[in-house]
């Protein structure tokens, strides 16, 4: 029964469909696939049969070729035999001719022999005696013709050992001379063969060594060693030329790679020389000389292809070069080749040039330090010592300190350990110089005593000026923190490397640039002292010359004095300028206690130097002493008494503040001695004028107490001069926008002095006389 689908497919036929048509329409895909696979298998079978046929044909051809080679070897052997038989035949012929001539001579036929035949007889006699030698020479010729160089070398060596004639120079006969000439000619031919082989660029190391050993056995050791070094030099030059393009891709590390390449070739050459030529000092010295030439080329290469000398990259590259090269030198020294000293002689000028250019670049950016407010990224241990001096992190003064340390730290971090051992002292010296330049920059921010004395270079370029007391003290504190805390931290790698270098080989062979920490700190302290002295000088001169009237420190106050002698006053006071100085120092001490918090030593040193500067100015100011020496100016005993009291008062200020007063005492004693001499020369009776020094010391201590406690309410009246001083003192306390009024307790004075009252009383209040 036919399906409905079949009826639909064939519904368009009008008649009966043929069987072939039905088969073609309903043939399965499986049958088609089988037929296709069978066709492919048949094709594959034909391909395999063809391949087998080709392989068999090639194998048969190979067998025929092998048979031909064997036949050629047989023919070559027969040819050698033929040559040998021909040689024997010639020798027999020569022997027969010689024998016949000899018989003729015995038979008395010598008169019929021509002269030429007699000569030939001599030659043949010589040849007869050297048949064995001729055979040996011919054998050597055959070996040379077949390029069997090692066999020829052994034959020559055997012939030379077995023939005393070759080793002696006494026999000068023609036959011996010809034999020697022929022998040495063949020796020279073999030498040329070895030289030609060794010059082939594709020669492997084994063949090269055989050629060199052959030359060495021929007595040409110098030539063989020269060829060896030329070969290594040529290979090294090719390797370096291939390395050149990568230098610009890795500017910091390429010297290390290049150093490894060069020193590895030197090491290989030394090993090859030792294995081939032994421990002969002549050959070792030749290797060292060649290595020195390569080291010189290496240093020139580093300079030529290195970055610009003033960049940090150049410093890093030079440092890496020193590190890698010195390490490689240590390895070579185990092979008996010492190159470290030569390397450093060649590298030192370049390294110092790079250091110098980097520090010049650092000095040039000082102006940028002042202009830019950007603070570099530093670790908290670098930021904290300076942050206490600024109320905001964008302070220009603090920023300058951060950037200065950042520059130093960036330079130090580029150095490798071995570079530090060699150039650490140079780096520290330049760091101290750079800090001195930084101090000069800070000095420009301070007010100058006069336009001539100040440092005017780039003065307008500074973005910060220290005008108030707090600003100036902060500036001194920043400089002190940089020198005492930040710089030692920034260069700590140098000290750590010097202390951690316990390798005896490194210490003895490479050496080091020993650096004394005390000497470096002394240089930094010298720069700080220069900044401090400038501050003290401008501060004192401003204090002296900015005042008018009786509060100005002038010799006239000791000449125009109209009061009674001080010895009759119960509590004599110093002159008004020194009272003002005492108040001014208290004011500065209060500000310093706030600004220089935690730096009590700096406060003491600063206040001590200020006091010394006042006394030094008095001792050196000729205008001051010119008033006393002027004959037209009358002098009074009270003036000498007042000056002496002022000097003792100054010394007691130093003692009271708790800092060293020895220098102040020496200067004050010199001023008193000069004043006594001057007043005595003008006719003042010193016996009745000046009491003992103890009196002045006690009076000065009492004056300090009185100034601290204030005037007693039981006193009948306050001197007019003291009222004028108190008014002036009030002006002093308010003349700076950043200054504060004098505190009401003595503790504020101790905030900068950190001193004990000692034998002085401890007053409880500092009284404002205007109140």
Buried (B, 14 or more C-beta within 10 A) or exposed (E): EEEEEEEEEEEEEEEEEEEEEEEEEEEEEEEEEEEEEEEEEEEEEEEEEEEEEEEEEEEEEEEEEEEEEEEEEEEEEEEEEEEBEEEEEEBEEBBEEBEEBBEBEEEEEEEEBEEEBEEBBEBBBBBBEBEEBBBBBEBBBBBBEEEEBEBBBEBBEEBBEEBEBBEEEEEEEEBBEBBBEBBBEBBEEBBEBBBEBBEEEEBEEEEBBBBBBBBBBBEBBBBBBBBBBEBBBEBBEEBBEEBEEEBEEEBBBBBBBBBBBBBBBBBBBBEBBBEBBEEEEEBBEBBBEBBBEBBEBBBEBBBEBBBEBBBBBBBBBBBBBBBBBBBBBBEBBEBEBBBBEBBBEBBBEBBBBBBBBBBEBBBEBBBEBBEBEEBBEBEEEBBEBBBBBBEEEEBBBBBBBBBBBBBBBBBBEBBBBBBBBBBBBBBBBBBBBBBBBBBBBBBBBBBBBEEEEBEEEEEEEBBBBBBBBBBBBBBBBBBBBBBBBBBBBBBEBBBEBBEEBEEEEBEEBBBBBEBEEEEBBEBBBEBBEBBBBBBBBBBBBEBBEEBEEBBBBBBEBBBEBEBEBBBEEEEBBBBBBBBBBBBBBBBBBBBBBBBBEEBBEBBBBBBBBBBBBBBBBBBEBEEBBEBBEEEEBEBBBBBBBBBBBBBBBBBBBBBBBBBBBEBBBBBBBBBBEBBBEBBEEBEBEEEEBBBEEEBBBEBBBBBBBBBBBBBEEEEEEEEEBBBBBBEBBBEBBEEBEBBBEBBEEBEBBBBBBBBEBEEBBEBEEBBBBEE
